[in-house]
Structure formats: C-alpha cells, structure tokens
C-alpha cells in the first residue's frame, strides 16, 4: 500500500506509505529502492515532505533538465 510520488527512471521511488510498519506513521514518506530491502523514512507525513521539497525548490537546490 505504497503510492509512488517520485521516480528516477531506474526503478527507485519515494512513496506515500499507507500501511506503515509498527512504530511508523500513516502517510509517512519512505524510500523504495528496487535493489535494497531497507525502507528509510524520509518524512513523517506528506505535508512535511512537500514543504521540504518546496523549500528546496525555492532555495535553488533543484533544477530542471529536459533530458
């Protein structure tokens, strides 16, 4: 019950977790790397992840390439 939010073209995603493991939070954002079974929590809730993304856009940490 993970909803992919990002995709890097190589099978890796950041996902919205709607079925967290014990101790996790419903709606947390996790990594899902296709070649690694570890699912790291990168944000406790969707809003925090989205705010971090917006902050990084505003500070110029991300850029756009047409490739």
C-alpha positions in Angstrom: 0.0 0.0 0.0 2.6 2.5 -1.2 1.8 5.2 -3.6 4.9 6.3 -5.6 5.5 10.1 -5.6 8.8 10.2 -7.5 10.6 8.0 -10.0 14.2 8.2 -11.1 14.0 6.1 -14.3 15.8 3.2 -12.6 13.1 1.6 -10.6 13.5 3.7 -7.4 10.8 5.8 -5.8 9.8 7.9 -2.8 6.4 6.6 -1.7 3.5 7.6 0.5 3.1 4.7 3.0 -0.5 3.8 3.7 0.4 0.7 5.6 3.3 1.5 7.9 5.2 -1.0 10.0 4.8 -0.9 13.7 6.1 2.4 15.1 5.6 4.1 11.7 3.1 6.8 10.8 0.2 6.5 8.4 1.1 8.8 5.5 4.9 8.8 6.1 7.2 9.1 3.1 9.6 6.2 2.6 12.3 5.3 0.0 11.8 2.2 -2.1 15.0 1.4 -4.0 14.5 -1.6 -6.3 17.7 -3.3 -5.2 17.5 -2.7 -1.5 15.0 -4.0 1.0 15.5 -1.2 3.5 12.7 1.3 3.5 14.0 4.5 5.1 11.6 7.1 6.4 12.4 10.4 4.8 9.5 12.4 6.2 7.0 11.7 9.0 4.0 12.9 7.0 3.2 14.0 3.4 2.9 17.7 4.3 6.5 17.8 5.8 7.9 16.1 2.7 6.1 18.5 0.4 7.2 21.5 2.4 10.8 20.3 2.3 10.5 19.9 -1.5 9.1 23.4 -1.9 11.8 24.9 0.3 14.5 23.1 -1.8 12.9 24.5 -5.0 12.9 28.0 -3.5 16.5 27.8 -2.5 17.6 26.6 -5.9 18.6 23.1 -4.7 16.7 21.5 -7.6 16.8 22.3 -11.2 15.2 21.2 -14.4 16.8 19.4 -17.4 14.9 18.3 -20.5 17.0 15.1 -20.7 
